[in-house]
């Protein structure tokens, strides 16, 4: 349904939807192709990564629960480990160890550190060999919807973005469900965020906060970008498309189109899925 990539992150994000069996088969084949063609010993980028297929989450949308997705993720992870001989780590709802629920904890240190310490008891993979080859490891899991959202600043001073990221993170007392990094992308400082509790936080409030911090630091927002898709209700509760566009403009989203909205993209793909009414309890 959607694909994004850029040379600074040196990372591609693919979003696709379908029936569970078809999604799992497609995901397995994608992992196999990535393992064949991507050599992490020759790879670099500003975004953390641990494998050629770095992270593979299954996300429930309609007619399936998070628990069922976790079961599928474990089955998929086992197949990847056994048939492709890749180390596999389970995370989020599929995790079998509490210290592996959080993606950042699983990926900490990246490929290079994992290559050196995968034989340690605490780094043993859930499936596959305790050995790291050129394709690295694969992190497989199940989670609810998240929004990957980046804000670019009108400065190349990455320390400003890093300071903002620290303030915004839930782990540091910031916004609920926000994980953030400060990066240098396309010559501009970027606040890179994953918003994991999409129904409990206002993107507009986050952007307004970033703008205020930027102006205090002597700069401003240049633009923002969405990685993948976002649910309609995270932009506006109004069902009118013009209100959706206005909400996107208020977030400084560049080149925003309606097919970046999850419900619209699903409808274009032939699926009628109602996500507007979802609550934070789902």
N, C-alpha and C positions, 0 to 999 in steps of 0.2 A: 504493500500500500504506500510505503514511503521509504526514501533512502537519503541520508545526508553524509557528507564527508568533507574534510578540508585538510590541507597539507600540514598545518601546524599541529593539530591533534594527531594527524597521521592515523586516522581512525574512521571507520564507516559504521553507521547505525542503520539497521534495516528493521522496518516495522511491517509485519504481515499478520493477517488474521484468517481464520477458517475453522473447519471442524477439527476437533482434537487430534484425531489420527493423522489427518493431512498436515496439520501444523507440526506435529512431532517428526513426521517423516521429512518434511521440508527442512526443518531445523537440523536434523541429523545430516542430511546431504550437504547443507551449507557448512557445517563443521568439518566434514570430510574434505570439501574443496579448499577451505581456508587452511587446513593442516597441510595440504599438498603444496600450496602456493606461497605461503607466508613463512618467512624465516625470521624469527625474532632476534637472532644474533646479528642481523643486519638492519634491525628496525629501531626507530626512535621517534619520539613525539612528546608533546607537553602533557598528554593525558596519561594517567597511570594505566598499566595493562599487565596482564599475566599470561595471556595466550593469544594465539592467532584468532581464535574465537574467544574473546575475553570473558564476556558474560552473556548468558543465555537464559532470560527469564520467561516463564509461561504466565500469562496474565488472564484471569477470568473476566469475561465480558457478559455473557448471557447463556443461561442453561448449564452452567458448570460452576462449581464452588472452588474457592481457593484451596481447600483440602484436596479436592480431586486433581487440581493442577499440580499440587505438591507430589502426589502419587505418580502422575505422569512424568514430572521432572526427575524423580528418582529412577524411574524406568529408563528414561532417555539418557540420564547420566550414566547408568550402568551399561547401556548399549555403547555409548561413546567410549567409555573406558575399556570395555572388553574388545569391541570390534575395531576401534581406531587406535588402541593402545595409547590413549592420552590420559594423563592424570586428571581426575574430575573432582571438583569440590562442590558440595551442595550448600546452598545459602538460603536466607530468608525462610519462607514457610516449609521448604524442603530440607532444611538443615537437620542433621542428625546430632550435632553438637552445639551447645548454646553459644560457644565462642565463635561460631561460624555463621550466625544469623546475619550479622552486619557485613555487607559487601566490602566496605573499607577495611575491616579487620581481616577478611580472607585475602584481600589483594595487597595488603601492606607490604612494601618492599619490592613489589613487582616481580617481573620475570627473573631479573638478575639475582635477587636474593633467594627466590624460590629454587633456582637452579643449584644454589649452594647448600640449602638447608632442607630440601624435601625429604631427606632420610631421617630427620629428627622426628620423634614420636608425635609432637604436636602439629607437624606439617604433613603427616601421612595423608594421601588423598582418600576420598571416600570410595572411589572406583579407579581402576586402571593402575599402571605401574608407578612406583615411587621413583621415577626417573623423568627428568625434563629434557626433551629434545628440542629441535628448532621451532616446533609449533607451540611449545609451552604447555600450559594447562588450560582447562576449560571450567568456568564457574557456572553451574546450572542451578536454577531454582524456580520458585514460584512466588509471585508477589502481586499486590494490587497495583492499580494504575499509579504512575508517577509522571511528573512533568519535568523534562530536561530543558532548562531555560537559561540562556546566557545573556549577560548585559555587557556591552562594550563601552569603554570610557574614552573620552577625547584626550588621552594621554598614553604614553608608552611606559609610564612608571608603574610597574607591576606591583610594587609594594603597597600602592593605594588599593588595588583590587584585593590583595592578600589581606589587608587590614579589614576591608569591608566583609570579606568572606568569613573571617573570624567572628565578626560582630553578628553576622546573619545566622550562623550555624546554631541549630538547636543544642548541639553538644556544648556550646559556649554560652548558653542562655538566650539565644536568639529566637528565631521563628520556629514554631512547631513543625517538625518534619522536613526541615531544610538542611541539606548538606551542601557545602560550598567550597570552592577553591578559587584562588586568584592565579590567573595564567596570562601569558603574553601570546596573543593570537593576531595574526595579520598586522603586526606592528602596533597593536593597541592592547592596553590592559583590559582583561576580561574577568568578570565575576561569573564563574561557571557554577550552576546550581542544579541539583536534583531535589525536587519537591515531592516527598513521599506520602504526605497526608494532604492530598489535593483538595479535599473538601473542607479542610480546617484552616486554611491560610488564604489571604488575599494577595494575588499577584500584584495588584495595583498598590497595595500598601508596601510591598517589598520594593517595587520600582521607585515609589516616592521616597522611601528610606534611602535607597542607593543614590538617588538624585541629590537629596539633601546632604549626604555624606560627601558626594563628589564635589558639590559646590563649596563645602567647607574646606575641602582639600585643594580648591582652586581649579577644578575641572568640571566636566559635565558628562551626561550620558550622550554617547554617539548614536547607538542603536542597540536593539536587542534581537535575539534570534531564538527560535523554537527548534529543538531537535526532536524529530518525530512529530507526534500529534498531541493535541490536548482536548479534553472534554469540553463541550459547549459551556456548561455551567461554571467552569473555572474562569471564563471570560465575562459572562453576563447571565443573569437570570431571565433576561428578556428573550422571547422567542423570535424576535425580529432580526433578520440578517443585518440590517443597517446598524443596529445596536451592537452586534458582534464586531463589525468592522471598526466602529468607533472605539470599542473597548480595546481592540488590538492596537489601534493607533495610540491610545493613551499609554500603552506599554512600550511604545517606540519600536514595535515589531516592523521589520523591514520586509517589503514585498509579501505581506500576508495575503493569503487566499483562503477561501472557504474550505477547500479540501485539506487544510491543515487542522481542521476540527474533526475529532474522532468520529462523531456521528455522521458527518457529511461524507467522510472517506469510506466508512462502512456502507453507507447507502449507495455510493457510487460503485462499490464492489459487490453489490447485490444483497447486502445484509441490512435488515431493519432491526437495530438494537437500540433500546431506550436506556440511555445512561443519565439523562438529565435529572432523574429523581433519585439517584443513588445517594446514600448517606455515608458518613464516615464509618459506620458499623459494618459495611459490606466488604 
